[in-house]
Amino acid sequence: MINPLRPIGSAFLSFLETTGRLVMFTVDGLSHCVRPPFYGRQLLRQIIEIGFLTLPVVGLTAIFAGMVLALQSYTGFARFSAEGAIASVVALSITRELGPVLAGLMIAGRIGAAMAAEIGTMRVTEQVDALTTLSTNPMKYLVAPRLIAGTLMLPFVVFIADVIGIFGGYLVAVYKLGFNPSNYLQNTWEILTTLDIVSGLVKASAFGFITTLMGCYHGYHSGGGAQGVGKATTNAVVSASILILCVNYILTLFFFTKDVAG
Amino acid sequence: MSQDNAAKINLSGVRKTFAGGKKVVLDHVDLEIGKGESVVIIGGSGTGKSVTIKCMLGLLKPDSGSITIDGKDVNNMFASEREDINQQVGMLFQAAALFDSLPIWENVAFGLIARNQCSRHDARDIAVEKLKLVGLSPDVLDLSPSELSSGMQKRVGLARAIASNPEIIFFDEPTTGLDPIMADVINNLIVHVNQTIGATAVTITHDMKSARKIGDRIAMLYDGRIIWAGPTDAIDHSDNEYVDQFIHGRTEGPIKMVARR
C-alpha cells in the first residue's frame, strides 16, 4: 500500500531542492555582476534589448491603460460629483501601480521568454559548454549582463511608460470628457510626490531583476530538445509573472507603511 | 605525430554515476595520453564516451578518481584555475556549437577576444588565417552560422578549436552526420591541424574509418571501462572479442543491443 504522505514529502523535498538551486543561482549570478572581467558588448546588447526595443510594446500598454483608467474613473466619480479627482487617480495609479506592474508583466512575456528560449537553446546545442571550453564563465557572459541590464533599464522604461500613461489619461480627459487641459496638468503635477515616482521606479527595478533572473534560471536549467526549451520558456514567464505580483504586494505594503508614517 | 613519454592527460579510476548513483556510466576508467599523441576513444552509443570527454573538459565532475593535465589534478581546482587550464584546450563539438548571435569571424576568435589576448582587429586577422587552414575563404567571415552547411559549420568549429594554438584538442564525434566525402575532408583536416600545431588530440567516435585515420592509439570503452587500448595498427589483432565485434560492426558477439520495452 502506498503511503499517502510519500507524495507530499516528495513534493516538499522537490520544492526545497528547487528553492536551494534558485538561491545558489541568484548568489552566483550577483557575484559575477561585481567581479571582472565584464563583457561590455553583451551588456550593451541587453540594454538595447530591454531598454529600447521594449519601448513600443510598453508604451502601447501604458497609453491604453491611462485612457481606460480615465474613462472608468469618470464613470465612478461622476456618481459622487468628484470628476475633478480623475487627474489625481490617473497619475497616482499609473506611477505607483499600473506603470511598473504592466511594464513588468509585458517585459516578463517579451524579455523573460526570449531569454529563456535563447539560453535554453544554447544549453541544448552545447553552446553553453562551448563557452566553458573557451575559458568563459557562462554565468558571467550570459547571466550577469542580463541581470544588470534588467535591473537598471526597467526603471527607465517604466518612467517613459508613466509619462505615456498619464498622457493617455490626459487625451481622454481633455478630448473625450471635456476637461480643461491646464487644470488637468496642474492637478496631475500637484498630486504627485517624489515618493510616488520613486516607489514605482523601485518596483520596476525589482521586477526587472525578477524577470531576467527567471529567464536566465529556466533557460540555464533547460531540459533536452525543443520540448525542454518550450517548457523553460513557459516556466520563465509564469514564474516571473507570479513573482512580480507577489513582490508588488510586498513593496506596496512597504511604501504604504512609509506613506502612513509620513 | 611527435610523442614523448610524459603523460599530458591521465585518468585514474574515474567513476561517474547519474540518477543518484543508480546509473553507472564510468566505472574506474584508467587512461594515459602522452604529449603530442592522438588517442581515439571508440565505443557504442551510450557507453560513456561523451561523459569521459566532458569529465576531462571539466564540464562534469567525476564522483571519484582523478584526472590530471600536465600533472595537475583538474577535478579539485578553483573555477579560475580551471579557466586557465582551458586556455590551452580546444574543443570541436559534435554539432559544432557555434554561437548563433555572432558572425563567423567572432565565433572563430571568441576565445582570443574574451581573454583579451588581442584587439578585435587582430582577432579578425587570426580568424582569416585559421579559416584558411581549414579550407574556408574570407567570404564567410561576416556570415552567421545558420547560413553555412553542416560541413562548413564543422570546419568553423575546427577553426575555433585551434584559434589559440591549444596544446590539447578534443574532438567529439567529428564526422557524425556528414557525407563520406565531407567526413574524409574533416578527418584530413584534423590530421593536418594536429601535425601543424603539434597538439595532443583526444577524439571520441564510433566511426572506425575516422578512428583509423586520426588516431595513433585507440582505446575502446565498454560498460563504463576501457576494455582495450593499443596502437591503431594493432586493433585488427586485438584478440578481444568485444573489439572484434565492434570494429567489424557485427550483430553476433558478446555486445548485445538491449531493446527497451
Contacts between the chains, C-beta under 8 A, distances in Angstrom:
chain1	res1	chain2	res2	distance
A	37	B	114	7.9
A	37	B	116	7.4
A	39	B	114	7.8
A	118	B	101	7.9
A	121	B	100	7.7
A	122	B	99	7.8
A	122	B	100	7.9
A	125	B	95	6.4
A	125	B	97	6.0
A	126	B	93	4.9
A	126	B	94	7.5
A	126	B	95	6.8
A	126	B	97	4.1
A	127	B	97	5.1
A	127	B	98	7.6
A	127	B	99	5.8
A	127	B	100	7.5
A	129	B	54	7.6
A	129	B	57	7.7
A	129	B	59	5.3
A	129	B	93	7.2
A	129	B	97	6.9
A	130	B	91	7.0
A	130	B	93	6.1
A	130	B	97	4.2
A	130	B	98	8.0
A	130	B	99	7.4
A	132	B	57	7.3
A	132	B	58	7.0
A	132	B	59	6.0
A	132	B	86	7.1
A	133	B	57	5.7
A	133	B	59	7.7
A	133	B	86	5.9
A	133	B	89	6.3
A	133	B	90	7.6
A	133	B	91	4.2
A	133	B	170	7.9
A	134	B	86	7.3
A	134	B	110	5.5
A	134	B	111	4.1
A	134	B	114	6.2
A	134	B	160	7.8
A	135	B	83	4.5
A	135	B	84	7.5
A	135	B	86	4.5
A	135	B	87	5.0
A	135	B	111	6.3
A	135	B	114	6.9
A	135	B	115	5.9
A	136	B	83	7.9
A	136	B	110	7.6
A	136	B	111	7.5
A	136	B	114	4.7
A	137	B	79	6.8
A	137	B	83	7.0
A	141	B	114	7.5
